[in-house]
Amino acid sequence: MANTKTIADKTERKKVKRAARKKAAPKAKRTHARGSLKAKIKKSGKALGKR
């Protein structure tokens, strides 16, 4: 992404960012599902309370 900290005008900054996004190489396809690497928690039983 282009560095747009120096540009004060919002619309101008948007134009620069969009142009940079268009020029950038496309992202690679995902190799695994999005949430698959998150730590999993064991589900508690239905009768058990939260405390």
QUIURCOR-V441269 format. One record per backbone hydrogen bond with DSSP energy under -0.5 kcal/mol. CO is the residue of the C=O (numbers start at 1). NH is the residue of the N-H. If there is no record, write none. Layout:
co->{CO;CO}
nh->{NH;NH}
This chain:
co->{2;4;6;9;10;11;12;13;14;15;16;17;18;19;20;33;35}
nh->{4;7;8;13;14;15;16;17;18;19;20;21;22;23;24;36;38}
